[in-house]
């Protein structure tokens, strides 16, 4: 009898140890859900076997993510998990699928997610074989809760009638395809509250004329990865647009920005050889511009049109970039900040040494009355043409407060080259400056091989 009591006592002590080890179960439910949210969804669901208190905890998770490269039971697991989910609102559902699923499966997942009032839906489909899965447009006739839709990969939009995403504010399309131009229109016209649109595509693999007509849109990022050889193009009609980022528009038939009177900031990169375009002219209301293009390959508007422009960034990698600089200085009478950036890490020895910069015939108004800051990143001190540009700015910017020039790094063992760089920078520092209060600062670095 005494032995039984002893054994029983040990059993009680063991239970005390278990309880002490399970102190995490005593944490408030919101904190436990926060912990589970940091785990992969399948791992979080597996915690239901730990104890009775954990059995249904995962069902209140605000975010669910499922990843599979294998069909097997994936679809069943996704459907079962969504049906068992008990949270009043599903904040986010993320599905990453690496096998060729069909439209029926996708429709089932999205249908249940919509019934669970999902706010953010992320779909990534990457198939090894060719083909795509059709997005279930029939389920999108009226949705009041979806706020963010992110689609990547092998997805096809075939929309013979408009969708209705009443609350959608963010749309991200990464290499998805459209059956026709009507499908493009039916998607965008069905998003009356859309504010942020990101599109990455290979032009004309699906439709030739890609029209973005969204009155509510405020941010647009549009990247094209294919040289289109003069076929088709883009039409952008976004009267509320404030931020624009265009990249990779080469050899298109047209790129027309019809309406952007509210534009504040724009970034234009690798845009060239478009037959019919008005890109720079359409940026007239911008206050901040970043340009990575050649004036030889794009139409430039005539006259002082950038009356609102306060900050200008020009990349100096492109051909005859200094002529673009002259044009922009003449066209931007209120410019306050000028930044020149060479995106190449090291000195480009292939450029011709006799490049010549033609200075403006008259000193631009912005240099006489407004420019306050001048920054040149990776300034090539050994090039005479770049020295001419830097000297011109310093000699004519009357209100300049600070000029900062950083040079490309030199290998630490090249002492003669470092000495030459110091001499050239000292020569530039000794040049006359229009502004007595201008602080000129040089930044340079070295590197070494192990």
SULNORLIN-V975607 format. One record per residue. N is the residue number from 1. RES is the residue in one letter. SS is DSSP state (hx for helix, st for strand, lp for the rest). NEAR is the number of other C-alpha atoms within 8 Angstrom. D_LAST is the distance of its C-alpha to the last C-alpha in whole Angstrom. Layout:
n=N res=RES ss=SS near=NEAR d_last=D_LAST
n=N res=RES ss=SS near=NEAR d_last=D_LAST
//
This chain:
n=1 res=X ss=lp near=4 d_last=77
n=2 res=X ss=hx near=5 d_last=75
n=3 res=X ss=hx near=6 d_last=72
n=4 res=X ss=hx near=7 d_last=72
n=5 res=X ss=hx near=8 d_last=72
n=6 res=X ss=hx near=8 d_last=69
n=7 res=X ss=hx near=8 d_last=67
n=8 res=X ss=hx near=8 d_last=68
n=9 res=X ss=hx near=8 d_last=66
n=10 res=X ss=hx near=8 d_last=63
n=11 res=X ss=hx near=8 d_last=63
n=12 res=X ss=hx near=8 d_last=63
n=13 res=X ss=hx near=8 d_last=61
n=14 res=X ss=hx near=8 d_last=58
n=15 res=X ss=hx near=8 d_last=59
n=16 res=X ss=hx near=8 d_last=58
n=17 res=X ss=hx near=8 d_last=55
n=18 res=X ss=hx near=8 d_last=55
n=19 res=X ss=hx near=8 d_last=56
n=20 res=X ss=hx near=7 d_last=53
n=21 res=X ss=hx near=7 d_last=50
n=22 res=X ss=lp near=8 d_last=52
n=23 res=X ss=hx near=8 d_last=52
n=24 res=X ss=hx near=7 d_last=50
n=25 res=X ss=hx near=8 d_last=53
n=26 res=X ss=hx near=6 d_last=54
n=27 res=X ss=lp near=8 d_last=52
n=28 res=X ss=lp near=6 d_last=54
n=29 res=X ss=hx near=6 d_last=54
n=30 res=X ss=hx near=6 d_last=51
n=31 res=X ss=hx near=8 d_last=49
n=32 res=X ss=hx near=11 d_last=49
n=33 res=X ss=hx near=12 d_last=49
n=34 res=X ss=hx near=8 d_last=46
n=35 res=X ss=hx near=8 d_last=44
n=36 res=X ss=hx near=10 d_last=45
n=37 res=X ss=hx near=12 d_last=44
n=38 res=X ss=lp near=6 d_last=40
n=39 res=X ss=lp near=8 d_last=41
n=40 res=X ss=lp near=8 d_last=41
n=41 res=X ss=hx near=10 d_last=45
n=42 res=X ss=hx near=7 d_last=46
n=43 res=X ss=hx near=8 d_last=44
n=44 res=X ss=hx near=12 d_last=46
n=45 res=X ss=hx near=8 d_last=49
n=46 res=X ss=hx near=7 d_last=49
n=47 res=X ss=hx near=10 d_last=49
n=48 res=X ss=hx near=13 d_last=53
n=49 res=X ss=hx near=8 d_last=54
n=50 res=X ss=lp near=7 d_last=53
n=51 res=X ss=lp near=7 d_last=56
n=52 res=X ss=hx near=7 d_last=59
n=53 res=X ss=hx near=7 d_last=57
n=54 res=X ss=hx near=12 d_last=54
n=55 res=X ss=lp near=11 d_last=56
n=56 res=X ss=lp near=8 d_last=57
n=57 res=X ss=hx near=10 d_last=54
n=58 res=X ss=hx near=14 d_last=51
n=59 res=X ss=hx near=10 d_last=54
n=60 res=X ss=hx near=10 d_last=54
n=61 res=X ss=lp near=13 d_last=50
n=62 res=X ss=lp near=10 d_last=50
n=63 res=X ss=st near=9 d_last=47
n=64 res=X ss=st near=9 d_last=47
n=65 res=X ss=st near=10 d_last=44
n=66 res=X ss=st near=10 d_last=44
n=67 res=X ss=st near=7 d_last=42
n=68 res=X ss=st near=10 d_last=43
n=69 res=X ss=lp near=7 d_last=42
n=70 res=X ss=lp near=7 d_last=45
n=71 res=X ss=lp near=9 d_last=49
n=72 res=X ss=lp near=5 d_last=51
n=73 res=X ss=lp near=6 d_last=52
n=74 res=X ss=hx near=9 d_last=50
n=75 res=X ss=hx near=9 d_last=52
n=76 res=X ss=hx near=7 d_last=55
n=77 res=X ss=hx near=8 d_last=52
n=78 res=X ss=hx near=10 d_last=52
n=79 res=X ss=hx near=11 d_last=55
n=80 res=X ss=hx near=8 d_last=56
n=81 res=X ss=hx near=9 d_last=54
n=82 res=X ss=hx near=10 d_last=55
n=83 res=X ss=hx near=7 d_last=58
n=84 res=X ss=hx near=7 d_last=58
n=85 res=X ss=lp near=10 d_last=56
n=86 res=X ss=lp near=6 d_last=58
n=87 res=X ss=lp near=9 d_last=56
n=88 res=X ss=lp near=6 d_last=59
n=89 res=X ss=lp near=9 d_last=56
n=90 res=X ss=lp near=14 d_last=53
n=91 res=X ss=lp near=9 d_last=50
n=92 res=X ss=st near=12 d_last=48
n=93 res=X ss=st near=13 d_last=48
n=94 res=X ss=st near=10 d_last=44
n=95 res=X ss=st near=10 d_last=45
n=96 res=X ss=st near=11 d_last=42
n=97 res=X ss=st near=12 d_last=44
n=98 res=X ss=lp near=11 d_last=42
n=99 res=X ss=lp near=12 d_last=45
n=100 res=X ss=lp near=9 d_last=48
n=101 res=X ss=lp near=9 d_last=50
n=102 res=X ss=lp near=8 d_last=54
n=103 res=X ss=hx near=10 d_last=55
n=104 res=X ss=hx near=6 d_last=58
n=105 res=X ss=hx near=9 d_last=55
n=106 res=X ss=hx near=12 d_last=53
n=107 res=X ss=hx near=11 d_last=57
n=108 res=X ss=hx near=9 d_last=57
n=109 res=X ss=hx near=10 d_last=54
n=110 res=X ss=hx near=9 d_last=54
n=111 res=X ss=hx near=9 d_last=58
n=112 res=X ss=hx near=11 d_last=58
n=113 res=X ss=hx near=12 d_last=55
n=114 res=X ss=hx near=11 d_last=57
n=115 res=X ss=hx near=7 d_last=60
n=116 res=X ss=lp near=10 d_last=58
n=117 res=X ss=lp near=11 d_last=57
n=118 res=X ss=lp near=15 d_last=53
n=119 res=X ss=lp near=12 d_last=52
n=120 res=X ss=st near=12 d_last=48
n=121 res=X ss=st near=12 d_last=48
n=122 res=X ss=st near=11 d_last=45
n=123 res=X ss=st near=11 d_last=45
n=124 res=X ss=st near=11 d_last=42
n=125 res=X ss=st near=12 d_last=43
n=126 res=X ss=lp near=9 d_last=41
n=127 res=X ss=lp near=11 d_last=43
n=128 res=X ss=lp near=7 d_last=42
n=129 res=X ss=lp near=5 d_last=45
n=130 res=X ss=lp near=5 d_last=46
n=131 res=X ss=lp near=6 d_last=49
n=132 res=X ss=lp near=9 d_last=49
n=133 res=X ss=st near=12 d_last=51
n=134 res=X ss=st near=10 d_last=53
n=135 res=X ss=lp near=11 d_last=53
n=136 res=X ss=lp near=9 d_last=57
n=137 res=X ss=hx near=10 d_last=58
n=138 res=X ss=hx near=5 d_last=61
n=139 res=X ss=hx near=9 d_last=60
n=140 res=X ss=hx near=10 d_last=59
n=141 res=X ss=lp near=10 d_last=62
n=142 res=X ss=lp near=9 d_last=62
n=143 res=X ss=st near=11 d_last=60
n=144 res=X ss=lp near=7 d_last=60
n=145 res=X ss=lp near=11 d_last=57
n=146 res=X ss=lp near=16 d_last=54
n=147 res=X ss=lp near=10 d_last=51
n=148 res=X ss=st near=11 d_last=48
n=149 res=X ss=st near=12 d_last=48
n=150 res=X ss=st near=12 d_last=44
n=151 res=X ss=st near=12 d_last=44
n=152 res=X ss=st near=13 d_last=42
n=153 res=X ss=st near=10 d_last=42
n=154 res=X ss=lp near=14 d_last=45
n=155 res=X ss=st near=13 d_last=48
n=156 res=X ss=st near=12 d_last=51
n=157 res=X ss=st near=13 d_last=53
n=158 res=X ss=lp near=11 d_last=57
n=159 res=X ss=lp near=13 d_last=59
n=160 res=X ss=lp near=7 d_last=62
n=161 res=X ss=lp near=6 d_last=63
n=162 res=X ss=lp near=12 d_last=61
n=163 res=X ss=lp near=14 d_last=59
n=164 res=X ss=lp near=10 d_last=60
n=165 res=X ss=st near=14 d_last=57
n=166 res=X ss=lp near=13 d_last=59
n=167 res=X ss=lp near=13 d_last=56
n=168 res=X ss=lp near=15 d_last=53
n=169 res=X ss=lp near=11 d_last=51
n=170 res=X ss=st near=12 d_last=47
n=171 res=X ss=st near=12 d_last=47
n=172 res=X ss=st near=11 d_last=44
n=173 res=X ss=st near=11 d_last=44
n=174 res=X ss=st near=11 d_last=41
n=175 res=X ss=lp near=11 d_last=42
n=176 res=X ss=lp near=13 d_last=45
n=177 res=X ss=st near=10 d_last=48
n=178 res=X ss=st near=12 d_last=52
n=179 res=X ss=lp near=11 d_last=55
n=180 res=X ss=lp near=9 d_last=56
n=181 res=X ss=hx near=12 d_last=56
n=182 res=X ss=hx near=8 d_last=59
n=183 res=X ss=hx near=15 d_last=57
n=184 res=X ss=hx near=13 d_last=54
n=185 res=X ss=hx near=12 d_last=57
n=186 res=X ss=hx near=13 d_last=58
n=187 res=X ss=hx near=11 d_last=55
n=188 res=X ss=hx near=10 d_last=55
n=189 res=X ss=lp near=11 d_last=58
n=190 res=X ss=lp near=11 d_last=58
n=191 res=X ss=lp near=15 d_last=56
n=192 res=X ss=lp near=12 d_last=58
n=193 res=X ss=lp near=10 d_last=56
n=194 res=X ss=lp near=14 d_last=52
n=195 res=X ss=lp near=10 d_last=50
n=196 res=X ss=st near=11 d_last=46
n=197 res=X ss=st near=12 d_last=46
n=198 res=X ss=st near=11 d_last=42
n=199 res=X ss=st near=11 d_last=43
n=200 res=X ss=st near=11 d_last=40
n=201 res=X ss=st near=10 d_last=42
n=202 res=X ss=lp near=9 d_last=42
n=203 res=X ss=lp near=13 d_last=45
n=204 res=X ss=lp near=10 d_last=48
n=205 res=X ss=lp near=7 d_last=47
n=206 res=X ss=lp near=9 d_last=50
n=207 res=X ss=lp near=11 d_last=52
n=208 res=X ss=lp near=11 d_last=52
n=209 res=X ss=st near=10 d_last=53
n=210 res=X ss=st near=10 d_last=51
n=211 res=X ss=st near=11 d_last=53
n=212 res=X ss=st near=11 d_last=52
n=213 res=X ss=st near=11 d_last=55
n=214 res=X ss=lp near=13 d_last=55
n=215 res=X ss=lp near=9 d_last=56
n=216 res=X ss=lp near=12 d_last=55
n=217 res=X ss=lp near=15 d_last=51
n=218 res=X ss=lp near=11 d_last=49
n=219 res=X ss=st near=11 d_last=45
n=220 res=X ss=st near=12 d_last=44
n=221 res=X ss=st near=10 d_last=41
n=222 res=X ss=st near=10 d_last=42
n=223 res=X ss=st near=11 d_last=39
n=224 res=X ss=st near=11 d_last=40
n=225 res=X ss=lp near=10 d_last=38
n=226 res=X ss=lp near=8 d_last=40
n=227 res=X ss=lp near=9 d_last=41
n=228 res=X ss=lp near=11 d_last=45
n=229 res=X ss=lp near=8 d_last=46
n=230 res=X ss=lp near=9 d_last=49
n=231 res=X ss=lp near=9 d_last=50
n=232 res=X ss=lp near=11 d_last=51
n=233 res=X ss=st near=12 d_last=49
n=234 res=X ss=st near=11 d_last=50
n=235 res=X ss=st near=14 d_last=52
n=236 res=X ss=st near=12 d_last=51
n=237 res=X ss=st near=13 d_last=54
n=238 res=X ss=lp near=15 d_last=53
n=239 res=X ss=lp near=12 d_last=55
n=240 res=X ss=lp near=12 d_last=53
n=241 res=X ss=lp near=15 d_last=50
n=242 res=X ss=lp near=11 d_last=48
n=243 res=X ss=st near=11 d_last=44
n=244 res=X ss=st near=12 d_last=43
n=245 res=X ss=st near=10 d_last=40
n=246 res=X ss=st near=12 d_last=40
n=247 res=X ss=st near=11 d_last=37
n=248 res=X ss=lp near=11 d_last=37
n=249 res=X ss=lp near=14 d_last=41
n=250 res=X ss=st near=13 d_last=41
n=251 res=X ss=lp near=12 d_last=44
n=252 res=X ss=lp near=16 d_last=47
n=253 res=X ss=lp near=12 d_last=50
n=254 res=X ss=st near=12 d_last=51
n=255 res=X ss=st near=14 d_last=49
n=256 res=X ss=st near=11 d_last=52
n=257 res=X ss=st near=12 d_last=51
n=258 res=X ss=st near=9 d_last=55
n=259 res=X ss=st near=9 d_last=55
n=260 res=X ss=lp near=15 d_last=52
n=261 res=X ss=lp near=8 d_last=54
n=262 res=X ss=lp near=10 d_last=52
n=263 res=X ss=lp near=15 d_last=49
n=264 res=X ss=lp near=10 d_last=46
n=265 res=X ss=st near=11 d_last=43
n=266 res=X ss=st near=13 d_last=42
n=267 res=X ss=st near=10 d_last=38
n=268 res=X ss=st near=13 d_last=39
n=269 res=X ss=st near=10 d_last=36
n=270 res=X ss=lp near=10 d_last=36
n=271 res=X ss=lp near=15 d_last=40
n=272 res=X ss=st near=11 d_last=41
n=273 res=X ss=lp near=9 d_last=44
n=274 res=X ss=lp near=16 d_last=47
n=275 res=X ss=lp near=9 d_last=50
n=276 res=X ss=st near=8 d_last=52
n=277 res=X ss=st near=10 d_last=50
n=278 res=X ss=lp near=10 d_last=50
n=279 res=X ss=lp near=9 d_last=47
n=280 res=X ss=lp near=9 d_last=47
n=281 res=X ss=hx near=9 d_last=50
n=282 res=X ss=hx near=11 d_last=50
n=283 res=X ss=hx near=11 d_last=48
n=284 res=X ss=lp near=11 d_last=50
n=285 res=X ss=lp near=14 d_last=50
n=286 res=X ss=lp near=14 d_last=47
n=287 res=X ss=lp near=11 d_last=45
n=288 res=X ss=st near=11 d_last=42
n=289 res=X ss=st near=13 d_last=40
n=290 res=X ss=st near=11 d_last=37
n=291 res=X ss=st near=11 d_last=37
n=292 res=X ss=st near=13 d_last=35
n=293 res=X ss=lp near=14 d_last=37
n=294 res=X ss=lp near=12 d_last=38
n=295 res=X ss=hx near=11 d_last=42
n=296 res=X ss=hx near=7 d_last=43
n=297 res=X ss=hx near=10 d_last=42
n=298 res=X ss=lp near=11 d_last=44
n=299 res=X ss=lp near=9 d_last=48
n=300 res=X ss=lp near=7 d_last=48
n=301 res=X ss=lp near=7 d_last=51
n=302 res=X ss=lp near=5 d_last=53
n=303 res=X ss=lp near=6 d_last=54
n=304 res=X ss=lp near=9 d_last=52
n=305 res=X ss=lp near=10 d_last=52
n=306 res=X ss=lp near=12 d_last=49
n=307 res=X ss=lp near=11 d_last=51
n=308 res=X ss=lp near=10 d_last=50
n=309 res=X ss=lp near=16 d_last=46
n=310 res=X ss=lp near=10 d_last=44
n=311 res=X ss=st near=12 d_last=41
n=312 res=X ss=st near=13 d_last=39
n=313 res=X ss=st near=11 d_last=35
n=314 res=X ss=st near=12 d_last=35
n=315 res=X ss=st near=14 d_last=32
n=316 res=X ss=lp near=11 d_last=31
n=317 res=X ss=lp near=9 d_last=30
n=318 res=X ss=lp near=9 d_last=33
n=319 res=X ss=lp near=6 d_last=35
n=320 res=X ss=lp near=9 d_last=37
n=321 res=X ss=hx near=14 d_last=36
n=322 res=X ss=hx near=9 d_last=37
n=323 res=X ss=hx near=10 d_last=41
n=324 res=X ss=hx near=10 d_last=41
n=325 res=X ss=hx near=9 d_last=40
n=326 res=X ss=hx near=10 d_last=43
n=327 res=X ss=hx near=8 d_last=45
n=328 res=X ss=hx near=8 d_last=44
n=329 res=X ss=hx near=12 d_last=44
n=330 res=X ss=hx near=13 d_last=48
n=331 res=X ss=hx near=11 d_last=49
n=332 res=X ss=lp near=15 d_last=47
n=333 res=X ss=lp near=14 d_last=50
n=334 res=X ss=lp near=13 d_last=49
n=335 res=X ss=lp near=15 d_last=45
n=336 res=X ss=lp near=11 d_last=43
n=337 res=X ss=st near=11 d_last=39
n=338 res=X ss=st near=12 d_last=37
n=339 res=X ss=st near=12 d_last=34
n=340 res=X ss=st near=11 d_last=32
n=341 res=X ss=st near=12 d_last=29
n=342 res=X ss=lp near=11 d_last=26
n=343 res=X ss=lp near=8 d_last=25
n=344 res=X ss=lp near=7 d_last=22
n=345 res=X ss=lp near=7 d_last=19
n=346 res=X ss=lp near=6 d_last=18
n=347 res=X ss=lp near=7 d_last=21
n=348 res=X ss=lp near=6 d_last=23
n=349 res=X ss=lp near=4 d_last=24
n=350 res=X ss=lp near=4 d_last=27
n=351 res=X ss=lp near=5 d_last=29
n=352 res=X ss=lp near=5 d_last=32
n=353 res=X ss=lp near=5 d_last=32
n=354 res=X ss=lp near=5 d_last=36
n=355 res=X ss=lp near=6 d_last=36
n=356 res=X ss=lp near=5 d_last=39
n=357 res=X ss=lp near=9 d_last=39
n=358 res=X ss=lp near=5 d_last=43
n=359 res=X ss=lp near=5 d_last=44
n=360 res=X ss=lp near=8 d_last=47
n=361 res=X ss=lp near=4 d_last=50
n=362 res=X ss=lp near=4 d_last=51
n=363 res=X ss=lp near=8 d_last=49
n=364 res=X ss=lp near=10 d_last=48
n=365 res=X ss=hx near=12 d_last=50
n=366 res=X ss=hx near=15 d_last=47
n=367 res=X ss=hx near=14 d_last=45
n=368 res=X ss=hx near=12 d_last=49
n=369 res=X ss=hx near=10 d_last=50
n=370 res=X ss=lp near=13 d_last=47
n=371 res=X ss=lp near=17 d_last=43
n=372 res=X ss=lp near=11 d_last=42
n=373 res=X ss=st near=11 d_last=38
n=374 res=X ss=st near=12 d_last=36
n=375 res=X ss=st near=10 d_last=32
n=376 res=X ss=st near=11 d_last=30
n=377 res=X ss=st near=11 d_last=26
n=378 res=X ss=st near=12 d_last=24
n=379 res=X ss=st near=12 d_last=26
n=380 res=X ss=lp near=9 d_last=25
n=381 res=X ss=lp near=11 d_last=26
n=382 res=X ss=lp near=7 d_last=26
n=383 res=X ss=lp near=8 d_last=29
n=384 res=X ss=hx near=7 d_last=33
n=385 res=X ss=hx near=10 d_last=34
n=386 res=X ss=hx near=10 d_last=32
n=387 res=X ss=hx near=11 d_last=33
n=388 res=X ss=hx near=9 d_last=37
n=389 res=X ss=hx near=10 d_last=36
n=390 res=X ss=hx near=8 d_last=35
n=391 res=X ss=hx near=10 d_last=37
n=392 res=X ss=hx near=8 d_last=40
n=393 res=X ss=hx near=9 d_last=39
n=394 res=X ss=hx near=12 d_last=39
n=395 res=X ss=hx near=12 d_last=42
n=396 res=X ss=hx near=11 d_last=44
n=397 res=X ss=lp near=16 d_last=44
n=398 res=X ss=lp near=12 d_last=46
n=399 res=X ss=lp near=14 d_last=45
n=400 res=X ss=lp near=15 d_last=42
n=401 res=X ss=lp near=10 d_last=40
n=402 res=X ss=st near=11 d_last=37
n=403 res=X ss=st near=12 d_last=34
n=404 res=X ss=st near=11 d_last=31
n=405 res=X ss=st near=12 d_last=28
n=406 res=X ss=st near=11 d_last=24
n=407 res=X ss=st near=13 d_last=22
n=408 res=X ss=lp near=12 d_last=19
n=409 res=X ss=lp near=9 d_last=16
n=410 res=X ss=st near=10 d_last=15
n=411 res=X ss=st near=8 d_last=11
n=412 res=X ss=lp near=8 d_last=11
n=413 res=X ss=lp near=5 d_last=12
n=414 res=X ss=lp near=8 d_last=15
n=415 res=X ss=hx near=7 d_last=17
n=416 res=X ss=hx near=6 d_last=20
n=417 res=X ss=hx near=8 d_last=20
n=418 res=X ss=hx near=9 d_last=19
n=419 res=X ss=hx near=8 d_last=23
n=420 res=X ss=hx near=8 d_last=24
n=421 res=X ss=hx near=10 d_last=23
n=422 res=X ss=hx near=8 d_last=25
n=423 res=X ss=hx near=8 d_last=28
n=424 res=X ss=hx near=10 d_last=29
n=425 res=X ss=hx near=10 d_last=28
n=426 res=X ss=hx near=8 d_last=31
n=427 res=X ss=hx near=8 d_last=33
n=428 res=X ss=hx near=9 d_last=33
n=429 res=X ss=hx near=7 d_last=34
n=430 res=X ss=hx near=6 d_last=37
n=431 res=X ss=lp near=8 d_last=39
n=432 res=X ss=lp near=6 d_last=42
n=433 res=X ss=lp near=11 d_last=42
n=434 res=X ss=lp near=10 d_last=45
n=435 res=X ss=lp near=12 d_last=44
n=436 res=X ss=lp near=5 d_last=45
n=437 res=X ss=lp near=7 d_last=43
n=438 res=X ss=lp near=11 d_last=40
n=439 res=X ss=st near=7 d_last=37
n=440 res=X ss=st near=8 d_last=34
n=441 res=X ss=st near=8 d_last=30
n=442 res=X ss=st near=9 d_last=27
n=443 res=X ss=st near=8 d_last=24
n=444 res=X ss=lp near=8 d_last=20
n=445 res=X ss=lp near=8 d_last=17
n=446 res=X ss=st near=8 d_last=13
n=447 res=X ss=st near=8 d_last=10
n=448 res=X ss=lp near=7 d_last=7
n=449 res=X ss=lp near=3 d_last=4
n=450 res=X ss=lp near=2 d_last=0
//
